[in-house]
Each structure stands twice: as structure tokens, then as C-alpha cells.
Amino acid sequence: MGRGYVYIITNHSNNVLYTGVTNNLKQRIYEHKTGKGSMFASKYKCQKLVYFDETDDICAAIKYEKKIKSGSRKKKIQLIREQNPQWVDLAQGWFDA
């Protein structure tokens, strides 16, 4: 089926969380960082990648995204803290010239 990624991005102050799914994480994060991502993410300036998970099956990624979205904010924060306790931008340096 193809590779899939589930990701969570946030804004500068880490108070808005956006969960998404894609088959090309680097391209999708670039879209968010340039304001061409989702309307919600653009509105709240969610451009910092703080969590992602990769799978070999896009259908599994979509299922996982739905599970994360249906969970509480507390569970999303827990996911982020497990992978990225400092909430650094995991895409830092991806688009440097």
C-alpha cells in the first residue's frame, strides 16, 4: 500500500495541537511551515513537528491517526513527551539550504 506517517504539530507556545497523516512527511511539514498546510494549522500557526510515527501501511497510519484524534489532549501530550520530552522541532534543519 505504501508508507504512512502520523504526526503532531504545534505552534510556538505549544498550546495548539494538530494531528495529521501523510505518505510524505517531509513534503507535508514543508507545506505546514510555509502556510500551505491545513486551514486549521495555518490559522493557529502550527509549524513545529513534535511527534511522528512511521508505518509501512498508509491504511494503518490512517487508523492510528483516528485513534490519536479521538483521544484526549492529555494522551496526545503523553505521546509527545515519550518521544520528544523537550518539545523540540523534529524537522529542524530539514529545509536549510
CORNOR-V16867 format. One record per run of one state. SS is the DSSP state (H for helix, E for strand, L for the rest). FROM is the first residue (numbers start at 0). TO is the last residue. Records with the same first field share a line. If there is no record, write none. Layout:
SS=FROM-TO / FROM-TO
This chain:
L=0-0 / 2-2 / 10-15 / 22-23 / 33-37 / 43-46 / 55-55 / 70-71 / 83-96
E=1-1 / 3-9 / 16-21 / 47-54 / 56-56
H=24-32 / 38-42 / 57-69 / 72-82
